[in-house]
Amino acid sequence: MRWMGTEAQVEPQPGGLYLVNVTGARFVRGSFREVVPVHRLAYSWGFDGSEVVPPGSSLVEIDLIEQPDGTLLRMTHTGLPNTEQCAAHAEGWAHYLGRLAEVAAGHDPGPDPRHSRTRSGLQRLSSATRQAESRPGRIGPINLDVKQMGERYRATA
């Protein structure tokens, strides 16, 4: 919750619930498709009450890839309905991945400024993240080098 959302209910097993209150007033809902501890998460994703991106209508895939000097986080979000949604979600993911990088580095990202729609998350991301490929229906892969993230996951897994 330090990097994304205000509350969550997750059942990290295939078929399990993924429910996150992202902004304090808007829930994202889906279900886990793949859970490979320390390596991979894949879950369906969409907003409660949305006709544009309804619950479970898209897919988020996160891979943690061990590197000699840390861990590479590769995220891909597919199944979005149009270029406008891809752009909006790419900005949101950039914001939250920037916050995740701060948490993984041992820093407190502080209060989430998402309500003011600032671009601070975009400014905190590494240049590797900015290489994200966007095309209709797909964001990513987004590559984010997160030093020592693998060690933190191994310690808690």
C-alpha positions as CSV (number, residue, x, y, z in Angstrom):
1,M,0.0,0.0,0.0
2,R,3.0,2.3,0.3
3,W,3.3,2.5,-3.5
4,M,-0.2,2.0,-4.8
5,G,-3.7,2.2,-3.4
6,T,-5.4,2.9,-0.2
7,E,-6.7,-0.6,0.6
8,A,-6.6,-4.0,-1.0
9,Q,-8.0,-7.5,-0.9
10,V,-5.8,-10.0,-2.8
11,E,-5.8,-13.8,-3.0
12,P,-2.5,-14.4,-4.8
13,Q,-3.3,-17.8,-6.3
14,P,-4.6,-18.7,-9.8
15,G,-8.3,-17.7,-9.8
16,G,-7.9,-15.6,-6.6
17,L,-9.3,-12.1,-6.2
18,Y,-7.3,-9.0,-7.1
19,L,-9.2,-5.9,-5.7
20,V,-7.4,-2.6,-5.1
21,N,-8.8,0.7,-4.1
22,V,-6.4,2.8,-6.2
23,T,-7.4,6.4,-5.5
24,G,-9.5,6.1,-2.4
25,A,-12.6,6.3,-4.5
26,R,-12.0,3.9,-7.4
27,F,-11.6,0.2,-7.3
28,V,-9.7,-2.0,-9.7
29,R,-10.9,-5.6,-9.9
30,G,-9.7,-8.8,-11.5
31,S,-8.3,-12.2,-10.8
32,F,-4.9,-13.8,-10.6
33,R,-4.0,-15.9,-13.6
34,E,-0.4,-16.8,-12.8
35,V,1.5,-16.6,-9.5
36,V,5.1,-17.8,-9.6
37,P,6.7,-16.5,-6.3
38,V,9.7,-14.3,-6.8
39,H,9.3,-14.4,-10.6
40,R,5.9,-13.6,-12.1
41,L,2.4,-12.3,-11.6
42,A,-0.3,-12.1,-14.2
43,Y,-3.8,-10.9,-13.3
44,S,-6.9,-9.5,-15.1
45,W,-7.6,-5.9,-14.5
46,G,-10.4,-3.3,-14.9
47,F,-12.3,-0.6,-13.0
48,D,-15.5,-1.4,-11.1
49,G,-18.4,0.4,-12.8
50,S,-16.5,1.2,-16.0
51,E,-17.9,0.4,-19.5
52,V,-14.7,1.4,-21.1
53,V,-12.3,-0.9,-19.1
54,P,-14.6,-3.1,-17.0
55,P,-13.3,-5.5,-14.4
56,G,-11.2,-8.3,-15.8
57,S,-11.1,-6.9,-19.3
58,S,-7.4,-6.4,-19.6
59,L,-4.3,-8.3,-18.4
60,V,-1.3,-7.1,-16.4
61,E,1.8,-9.2,-16.5
62,I,4.8,-8.6,-14.2
63,D,8.0,-10.5,-14.5
64,L,10.9,-10.1,-12.0
65,I,14.2,-11.0,-13.9
66,E,17.4,-11.4,-11.9
67,Q,20.3,-9.3,-13.1
68,P,23.9,-9.3,-11.9
69,D,23.4,-6.0,-10.1
70,G,19.7,-6.2,-9.1
71,T,16.3,-7.1,-10.5
72,L,14.6,-6.0,-13.7
73,L,10.9,-5.5,-13.4
74,R,9.1,-6.0,-16.7
75,M,5.5,-5.0,-16.8
76,T,3.1,-5.4,-19.7
77,H,-0.6,-4.3,-19.8
78,T,-2.6,-5.7,-22.7
79,G,-6.3,-5.7,-23.7
80,L,-6.9,-2.0,-23.4
81,P,-9.6,-0.8,-25.8
82,N,-7.9,2.1,-27.5
83,T,-4.9,4.4,-27.8
84,E,-6.4,7.0,-25.5
85,Q,-6.8,4.4,-22.7
86,C,-3.2,3.1,-23.4
87,A,-1.8,6.6,-22.9
88,A,-3.8,7.2,-19.7
89,H,-2.8,3.9,-18.2
90,A,0.8,4.3,-19.3
91,E,0.9,7.6,-17.3
92,G,-0.7,5.9,-14.3
93,W,1.7,3.0,-14.4
94,A,4.7,5.3,-14.7
95,H,3.5,7.1,-11.6
96,Y,3.0,4.0,-9.5
97,L,6.2,2.2,-10.8
98,G,8.1,5.3,-9.8
99,R,6.7,5.0,-6.3
100,L,7.5,1.3,-6.2
101,A,11.1,2.1,-7.2
102,E,11.3,4.4,-4.2
103,V,9.9,1.8,-1.8
104,A,12.3,-0.9,-3.2
105,A,15.2,1.5,-2.7
106,G,14.2,1.9,1.0
107,H,12.7,5.3,0.7
108,D,9.2,6.5,1.8
109,P,7.5,8.0,-1.3
110,G,5.3,10.0,1.0
111,P,1.6,10.8,0.4
112,D,0.4,9.9,-3.1
113,P,-0.2,13.0,-5.1
114,R,-2.5,11.2,-7.6
115,H,-5.5,13.3,-6.7
116,S,-3.7,16.4,-8.0
117,R,-2.7,14.5,-11.2
118,T,0.9,15.6,-10.9
119,R,3.5,14.0,-13.1
120,S,6.0,13.4,-10.3
121,G,6.0,9.6,-10.8
122,L,7.0,10.1,-14.5
123,Q,9.9,12.3,-13.4
124,R,11.2,9.6,-10.9
125,L,11.4,6.8,-13.4
126,S,14.7,5.6,-14.9
127,S,15.4,6.1,-18.5
128,A,14.8,2.3,-19.1
129,T,11.2,2.8,-18.2
130,R,10.8,5.5,-20.7
131,Q,11.6,3.0,-23.4
132,A,8.1,1.5,-23.0
133,E,6.4,0.6,-26.2
134,S,2.8,1.7,-26.6
135,R,0.4,0.7,-29.3
136,P,-3.4,0.2,-29.5
137,G,-4.4,-2.2,-26.8
138,R,-1.0,-2.6,-25.2
139,I,1.4,-0.9,-22.9
140,G,4.8,-2.3,-22.5
141,P,6.9,-4.0,-21.9
142,I,8.0,-1.4,-19.4
143,N,11.4,-2.2,-18.0
144,L,12.4,-0.8,-14.6
145,D,15.7,-1.6,-13.0
146,V,15.1,-2.0,-9.3
147,K,18.3,-2.6,-7.4
148,Q,18.2,-5.3,-4.8
149,M,14.4,-5.9,-5.2
150,G,15.0,-9.6,-5.8
151,E,16.8,-9.9,-2.5
152,R,13.9,-8.2,-0.7
153,Y,11.4,-10.6,-2.3
154,R,13.5,-13.6,-1.5
155,A,13.8,-12.5,2.1
156,T,10.0,-12.4,2.5
157,A,8.9,-15.2,0.2
